[in-house]
Amino acid sequence: AAIFSEAEVKVEVIDENNFPPVFPSSLLEESLAENLPATQIVQLKAQDNDTGRNGFLTYGILNAHGLKFRINETTGILYSNATFDYEEEPTEYQVVVYAEDDGIPEKKRGYCTVVIKITD
């Protein structure tokens, strides 16, 4: 006689963190007038094709040039944090911004370089 039993098995499928965040362009150029108080420069928006927390992005800066720049980690808006003088070097800054997902088992990052030119 064949003996068999039934058991209910619950399977939870955890979505792999397949995709890194991607910026529409890896290089942006923005102008910033001299002598401005701290101001909004540009809003950066990356795309992540993962769902859930694997696609939830936060933004950060790799090099803020001595805190001359900051980014809102939720909105991706890049701000100047200082007043710039065109007559003082440098007149151009390269700020490397990243978007990081909240992926499991590892977070993935995408990068965008923003070239900020101080104008006279």
Rosetta constraint file for C-alpha pairs under 8 A:
AtomPair CA 15 CA 51 HARMONIC 7.71 0.50
AtomPair CA 15 CA 54 HARMONIC 7.99 0.50
AtomPair CA 16 CA 54 HARMONIC 7.81 0.50
AtomPair CA 16 CA 104 HARMONIC 7.15 0.50
AtomPair CA 17 CA 50 HARMONIC 6.43 0.50
AtomPair CA 17 CA 54 HARMONIC 5.44 0.50
AtomPair CA 17 CA 103 HARMONIC 5.44 0.50
AtomPair CA 17 CA 104 HARMONIC 6.14 0.50
AtomPair CA 17 CA 105 HARMONIC 7.49 0.50
AtomPair CA 17 CA 106 HARMONIC 7.59 0.50
AtomPair CA 17 CA 107 HARMONIC 7.91 0.50
AtomPair CA 18 CA 50 HARMONIC 6.59 0.50
AtomPair CA 19 CA 48 HARMONIC 6.35 0.50
AtomPair CA 19 CA 49 HARMONIC 6.07 0.50
AtomPair CA 19 CA 50 HARMONIC 6.08 0.50
AtomPair CA 19 CA 108 HARMONIC 7.57 0.50
AtomPair CA 20 CA 48 HARMONIC 6.30 0.50
AtomPair CA 20 CA 100 HARMONIC 7.89 0.50
AtomPair CA 20 CA 101 HARMONIC 7.32 0.50
AtomPair CA 20 CA 108 HARMONIC 5.05 0.50
AtomPair CA 20 CA 109 HARMONIC 5.68 0.50
AtomPair CA 20 CA 110 HARMONIC 6.05 0.50
AtomPair CA 21 CA 46 HARMONIC 5.88 0.50
AtomPair CA 21 CA 47 HARMONIC 5.41 0.50
AtomPair CA 21 CA 48 HARMONIC 4.50 0.50
AtomPair CA 21 CA 49 HARMONIC 7.68 0.50
AtomPair CA 21 CA 55 HARMONIC 7.75 0.50
AtomPair CA 21 CA 57 HARMONIC 7.67 0.50
AtomPair CA 21 CA 99 HARMONIC 6.17 0.50
AtomPair CA 21 CA 100 HARMONIC 6.66 0.50
AtomPair CA 21 CA 101 HARMONIC 6.74 0.50
AtomPair CA 21 CA 108 HARMONIC 6.96 0.50
AtomPair CA 21 CA 109 HARMONIC 5.85 0.50
AtomPair CA 21 CA 110 HARMONIC 4.86 0.50
AtomPair CA 22 CA 46 HARMONIC 5.16 0.50
AtomPair CA 22 CA 47 HARMONIC 5.22 0.50
AtomPair CA 22 CA 48 HARMONIC 6.37 0.50
AtomPair CA 22 CA 99 HARMONIC 7.86 0.50
AtomPair CA 22 CA 110 HARMONIC 5.31 0.50
AtomPair CA 22 CA 111 HARMONIC 7.36 0.50
AtomPair CA 23 CA 44 HARMONIC 7.77 0.50
AtomPair CA 23 CA 45 HARMONIC 6.40 0.50
AtomPair CA 23 CA 46 HARMONIC 4.29 0.50
AtomPair CA 23 CA 47 HARMONIC 6.34 0.50
AtomPair CA 23 CA 110 HARMONIC 6.87 0.50
AtomPair CA 23 CA 111 HARMONIC 6.97 0.50
AtomPair CA 23 CA 112 HARMONIC 6.46 0.50
AtomPair CA 24 CA 45 HARMONIC 7.72 0.50
AtomPair CA 24 CA 46 HARMONIC 6.74 0.50
AtomPair CA 24 CA 47 HARMONIC 7.79 0.50
AtomPair CA 25 CA 112 HARMONIC 6.97 0.50
AtomPair CA 26 CA 111 HARMONIC 6.58 0.50
AtomPair CA 26 CA 112 HARMONIC 4.38 0.50
AtomPair CA 26 CA 113 HARMONIC 6.03 0.50
AtomPair CA 27 CA 112 HARMONIC 5.71 0.50
AtomPair CA 27 CA 113 HARMONIC 4.87 0.50
AtomPair CA 27 CA 114 HARMONIC 5.90 0.50
AtomPair CA 27 CA 115 HARMONIC 7.42 0.50
AtomPair CA 28 CA 112 HARMONIC 7.48 0.50
AtomPair CA 28 CA 113 HARMONIC 6.31 0.50
AtomPair CA 28 CA 114 HARMONIC 4.75 0.50
AtomPair CA 28 CA 115 HARMONIC 6.02 0.50
AtomPair CA 29 CA 114 HARMONIC 5.81 0.50
AtomPair CA 29 CA 115 HARMONIC 4.72 0.50
AtomPair CA 29 CA 116 HARMONIC 6.02 0.50
AtomPair CA 29 CA 117 HARMONIC 7.50 0.50
AtomPair CA 30 CA 41 HARMONIC 7.30 0.50
AtomPair CA 30 CA 42 HARMONIC 7.61 0.50
AtomPair CA 30 CA 114 HARMONIC 7.10 0.50
AtomPair CA 30 CA 115 HARMONIC 6.16 0.50
AtomPair CA 30 CA 116 HARMONIC 4.93 0.50
AtomPair CA 30 CA 117 HARMONIC 6.25 0.50
AtomPair CA 31 CA 116 HARMONIC 5.62 0.50
AtomPair CA 31 CA 117 HARMONIC 4.78 0.50
AtomPair CA 31 CA 118 HARMONIC 6.00 0.50
AtomPair CA 31 CA 119 HARMONIC 6.52 0.50
AtomPair CA 32 CA 41 HARMONIC 7.17 0.50
AtomPair CA 32 CA 116 HARMONIC 6.60 0.50
AtomPair CA 32 CA 117 HARMONIC 5.96 0.50
AtomPair CA 32 CA 118 HARMONIC 4.89 0.50
AtomPair CA 32 CA 119 HARMONIC 5.94 0.50
AtomPair CA 33 CA 84 HARMONIC 7.87 0.50
AtomPair CA 33 CA 118 HARMONIC 5.63 0.50
AtomPair CA 33 CA 119 HARMONIC 4.75 0.50
AtomPair CA 33 CA 120 HARMONIC 6.45 0.50
AtomPair CA 34 CA 83 HARMONIC 6.86 0.50
AtomPair CA 34 CA 84 HARMONIC 5.01 0.50
AtomPair CA 34 CA 85 HARMONIC 5.16 0.50
AtomPair CA 34 CA 86 HARMONIC 5.73 0.50
AtomPair CA 34 CA 118 HARMONIC 5.93 0.50
AtomPair CA 34 CA 119 HARMONIC 5.82 0.50
AtomPair CA 34 CA 120 HARMONIC 6.00 0.50
AtomPair CA 35 CA 83 HARMONIC 5.28 0.50
AtomPair CA 35 CA 84 HARMONIC 5.49 0.50
AtomPair CA 35 CA 85 HARMONIC 5.98 0.50
AtomPair CA 36 CA 83 HARMONIC 5.53 0.50
AtomPair CA 36 CA 84 HARMONIC 7.07 0.50
AtomPair CA 37 CA 81 HARMONIC 7.85 0.50
AtomPair CA 37 CA 82 HARMONIC 6.54 0.50
AtomPair CA 37 CA 83 HARMONIC 5.40 0.50
AtomPair CA 38 CA 79 HARMONIC 6.81 0.50
AtomPair CA 38 CA 80 HARMONIC 5.05 0.50
AtomPair CA 38 CA 81 HARMONIC 4.82 0.50
AtomPair CA 38 CA 82 HARMONIC 5.43 0.50
AtomPair CA 38 CA 83 HARMONIC 6.48 0.50
AtomPair CA 39 CA 79 HARMONIC 5.45 0.50
AtomPair CA 39 CA 80 HARMONIC 5.39 0.50
AtomPair CA 39 CA 81 HARMONIC 7.24 0.50
AtomPair CA 40 CA 77 HARMONIC 6.92 0.50
AtomPair CA 40 CA 78 HARMONIC 6.08 0.50
AtomPair CA 40 CA 79 HARMONIC 4.37 0.50
AtomPair CA 40 CA 80 HARMONIC 6.50 0.50
AtomPair CA 41 CA 77 HARMONIC 7.41 0.50
AtomPair CA 41 CA 78 HARMONIC 5.55 0.50
AtomPair CA 41 CA 79 HARMONIC 5.26 0.50
AtomPair CA 41 CA 80 HARMONIC 6.72 0.50
AtomPair CA 42 CA 77 HARMONIC 5.83 0.50
AtomPair CA 42 CA 78 HARMONIC 5.43 0.50
AtomPair CA 42 CA 79 HARMONIC 7.34 0.50
AtomPair CA 43 CA 75 HARMONIC 7.41 0.50
AtomPair CA 43 CA 76 HARMONIC 5.50 0.50
AtomPair CA 43 CA 77 HARMONIC 4.07 0.50
AtomPair CA 43 CA 78 HARMONIC 5.99 0.50
AtomPair CA 44 CA 75 HARMONIC 7.93 0.50
AtomPair CA 44 CA 76 HARMONIC 4.96 0.50
AtomPair CA 44 CA 77 HARMONIC 6.00 0.50
AtomPair CA 44 CA 78 HARMONIC 7.27 0.50
AtomPair CA 45 CA 76 HARMONIC 6.26 0.50
AtomPair CA 46 CA 57 HARMONIC 7.96 0.50
AtomPair CA 46 CA 99 HARMONIC 6.60 0.50
AtomPair CA 46 CA 110 HARMONIC 7.86 0.50
AtomPair CA 48 CA 55 HARMONIC 5.21 0.50
AtomPair CA 48 CA 56 HARMONIC 7.83 0.50
AtomPair CA 48 CA 57 HARMONIC 7.83 0.50
AtomPair CA 48 CA 101 HARMONIC 7.78 0.50
AtomPair CA 49 CA 55 HARMONIC 6.46 0.50
AtomPair CA 50 CA 54 HARMONIC 5.41 0.50
AtomPair CA 50 CA 55 HARMONIC 4.58 0.50
AtomPair CA 51 CA 55 HARMONIC 5.09 0.50
AtomPair CA 51 CA 56 HARMONIC 7.88 0.50
AtomPair CA 52 CA 56 HARMONIC 6.51 0.50
AtomPair CA 53 CA 101 HARMONIC 7.23 0.50
AtomPair CA 53 CA 102 HARMONIC 5.28 0.50
AtomPair CA 53 CA 103 HARMONIC 6.05 0.50
AtomPair CA 54 CA 101 HARMONIC 5.71 0.50
AtomPair CA 54 CA 102 HARMONIC 5.13 0.50
AtomPair CA 54 CA 103 HARMONIC 3.98 0.50
AtomPair CA 54 CA 104 HARMONIC 6.76 0.50
AtomPair CA 54 CA 107 HARMONIC 7.84 0.50
AtomPair CA 55 CA 101 HARMONIC 5.62 0.50
AtomPair CA 55 CA 102 HARMONIC 6.80 0.50
AtomPair CA 55 CA 103 HARMONIC 7.18 0.50
AtomPair CA 56 CA 101 HARMONIC 5.24 0.50
AtomPair CA 56 CA 102 HARMONIC 5.69 0.50
AtomPair CA 56 CA 103 HARMONIC 7.97 0.50
AtomPair CA 57 CA 74 HARMONIC 7.49 0.50
AtomPair CA 57 CA 99 HARMONIC 6.02 0.50
AtomPair CA 57 CA 100 HARMONIC 5.35 0.50
AtomPair CA 57 CA 101 HARMONIC 4.50 0.50
AtomPair CA 57 CA 102 HARMONIC 6.64 0.50
AtomPair CA 58 CA 73 HARMONIC 5.05 0.50
AtomPair CA 58 CA 74 HARMONIC 5.53 0.50
AtomPair CA 58 CA 76 HARMONIC 7.63 0.50
AtomPair CA 58 CA 99 HARMONIC 5.59 0.50
AtomPair CA 58 CA 100 HARMONIC 5.34 0.50
AtomPair CA 58 CA 101 HARMONIC 6.49 0.50
AtomPair CA 59 CA 71 HARMONIC 6.95 0.50
AtomPair CA 59 CA 72 HARMONIC 6.86 0.50
AtomPair CA 59 CA 73 HARMONIC 4.25 0.50
AtomPair CA 59 CA 74 HARMONIC 6.45 0.50
AtomPair CA 59 CA 75 HARMONIC 7.76 0.50
AtomPair CA 59 CA 76 HARMONIC 5.64 0.50
AtomPair CA 59 CA 97 HARMONIC 7.12 0.50
AtomPair CA 59 CA 98 HARMONIC 5.68 0.50
AtomPair CA 59 CA 99 HARMONIC 4.51 0.50
AtomPair CA 59 CA 100 HARMONIC 6.31 0.50
AtomPair CA 60 CA 71 HARMONIC 6.14 0.50
AtomPair CA 60 CA 72 HARMONIC 7.62 0.50
AtomPair CA 60 CA 73 HARMONIC 5.88 0.50
AtomPair CA 60 CA 97 HARMONIC 5.75 0.50
AtomPair CA 60 CA 98 HARMONIC 5.35 0.50
AtomPair CA 60 CA 99 HARMONIC 6.52 0.50
AtomPair CA 60 CA 100 HARMONIC 7.95 0.50
AtomPair CA 61 CA 70 HARMONIC 7.08 0.50
AtomPair CA 61 CA 71 HARMONIC 6.78 0.50
AtomPair CA 61 CA 95 HARMONIC 7.09 0.50
AtomPair CA 61 CA 96 HARMONIC 5.85 0.50
AtomPair CA 61 CA 97 HARMONIC 4.48 0.50
AtomPair CA 61 CA 98 HARMONIC 6.09 0.50
AtomPair CA 62 CA 95 HARMONIC 7.35 0.50
AtomPair CA 62 CA 96 HARMONIC 5.44 0.50
AtomPair CA 62 CA 97 HARMONIC 6.12 0.50
AtomPair CA 62 CA 98 HARMONIC 7.21 0.50
AtomPair CA 63 CA 95 HARMONIC 5.88 0.50
AtomPair CA 63 CA 96 HARMONIC 6.08 0.50
AtomPair CA 63 CA 97 HARMONIC 8.00 0.50
AtomPair CA 64 CA 68 HARMONIC 5.79 0.50
AtomPair CA 64 CA 69 HARMONIC 5.08 0.50
AtomPair CA 64 CA 70 HARMONIC 6.64 0.50
AtomPair CA 64 CA 95 HARMONIC 6.47 0.50
AtomPair CA 65 CA 69 HARMONIC 7.02 0.50
AtomPair CA 65 CA 95 HARMONIC 7.80 0.50
AtomPair CA 67 CA 81 HARMONIC 6.79 0.50
AtomPair CA 68 CA 80 HARMONIC 5.98 0.50
AtomPair CA 68 CA 81 HARMONIC 4.83 0.50
AtomPair CA 68 CA 82 HARMONIC 5.37 0.50
AtomPair CA 69 CA 78 HARMONIC 7.16 0.50
AtomPair CA 69 CA 79 HARMONIC 5.71 0.50
AtomPair CA 69 CA 80 HARMONIC 4.52 0.50
AtomPair CA 69 CA 81 HARMONIC 4.99 0.50
AtomPair CA 69 CA 82 HARMONIC 7.41 0.50
AtomPair CA 69 CA 95 HARMONIC 7.99 0.50
AtomPair CA 70 CA 78 HARMONIC 5.93 0.50
AtomPair CA 70 CA 79 HARMONIC 5.36 0.50
AtomPair CA 70 CA 80 HARMONIC 6.44 0.50
AtomPair CA 70 CA 81 HARMONIC 6.47 0.50
AtomPair CA 71 CA 76 HARMONIC 6.11 0.50
AtomPair CA 71 CA 77 HARMONIC 5.55 0.50
AtomPair CA 71 CA 78 HARMONIC 4.39 0.50
AtomPair CA 71 CA 79 HARMONIC 5.99 0.50
AtomPair CA 72 CA 76 HARMONIC 5.29 0.50
AtomPair CA 72 CA 77 HARMONIC 5.39 0.50
AtomPair CA 72 CA 78 HARMONIC 6.65 0.50
AtomPair CA 73 CA 77 HARMONIC 7.90 0.50
AtomPair CA 84 CA 88 HARMONIC 7.98 0.50
AtomPair CA 84 CA 118 HARMONIC 7.14 0.50
AtomPair CA 85 CA 118 HARMONIC 7.64 0.50
AtomPair CA 86 CA 90 HARMONIC 7.92 0.50
AtomPair CA 86 CA 91 HARMONIC 5.90 0.50
AtomPair CA 86 CA 118 HARMONIC 5.93 0.50
AtomPair CA 86 CA 119 HARMONIC 6.21 0.50
AtomPair CA 86 CA 120 HARMONIC 5.47 0.50
AtomPair CA 87 CA 91 HARMONIC 7.87 0.50
AtomPair CA 91 CA 117 HARMONIC 5.90 0.50
AtomPair CA 91 CA 118 HARMONIC 4.99 0.50
AtomPair CA 91 CA 119 HARMONIC 7.55 0.50
AtomPair CA 92 CA 115 HARMONIC 6.83 0.50
AtomPair CA 92 CA 116 HARMONIC 5.53 0.50
AtomPair CA 92 CA 117 HARMONIC 4.47 0.50
AtomPair CA 92 CA 118 HARMONIC 6.00 0.50
AtomPair CA 93 CA 114 HARMONIC 8.00 0.50
AtomPair CA 93 CA 115 HARMONIC 5.70 0.50
AtomPair CA 93 CA 116 HARMONIC 5.08 0.50
AtomPair CA 93 CA 117 HARMONIC 6.57 0.50
AtomPair CA 94 CA 113 HARMONIC 6.40 0.50
AtomPair CA 94 CA 114 HARMONIC 5.66 0.50
AtomPair CA 94 CA 115 HARMONIC 4.55 0.50
AtomPair CA 94 CA 116 HARMONIC 6.28 0.50
AtomPair CA 95 CA 113 HARMONIC 5.68 0.50
AtomPair CA 95 CA 114 HARMONIC 5.11 0.50
AtomPair CA 95 CA 115 HARMONIC 6.40 0.50
AtomPair CA 95 CA 116 HARMONIC 7.56 0.50
AtomPair CA 96 CA 111 HARMONIC 6.82 0.50
AtomPair CA 96 CA 112 HARMONIC 5.81 0.50
AtomPair CA 96 CA 113 HARMONIC 4.43 0.50
AtomPair CA 96 CA 114 HARMONIC 6.22 0.50
AtomPair CA 97 CA 111 HARMONIC 5.74 0.50
AtomPair CA 97 CA 112 HARMONIC 5.25 0.50
AtomPair CA 97 CA 113 HARMONIC 6.12 0.50
AtomPair CA 97 CA 114 HARMONIC 7.29 0.50
AtomPair CA 98 CA 109 HARMONIC 6.31 0.50
AtomPair CA 98 CA 110 HARMONIC 5.49 0.50
AtomPair CA 98 CA 111 HARMONIC 4.41 0.50
AtomPair CA 98 CA 112 HARMONIC 6.26 0.50
AtomPair CA 99 CA 109 HARMONIC 5.50 0.50
AtomPair CA 99 CA 110 HARMONIC 5.32 0.50
AtomPair CA 99 CA 111 HARMONIC 6.51 0.50
AtomPair CA 100 CA 107 HARMONIC 6.50 0.50
AtomPair CA 100 CA 108 HARMONIC 5.64 0.50
AtomPair CA 100 CA 109 HARMONIC 4.40 0.50
AtomPair CA 100 CA 110 HARMONIC 6.64 0.50
AtomPair CA 101 CA 107 HARMONIC 5.51 0.50
AtomPair CA 101 CA 108 HARMONIC 5.62 0.50
AtomPair CA 101 CA 109 HARMONIC 6.58 0.50
AtomPair CA 102 CA 106 HARMONIC 7.85 0.50
AtomPair CA 102 CA 107 HARMONIC 5.46 0.50
AtomPair CA 102 CA 108 HARMONIC 7.69 0.50
AtomPair CA 103 CA 107 HARMONIC 4.55 0.50
AtomPair CA 103 CA 108 HARMONIC 6.80 0.50
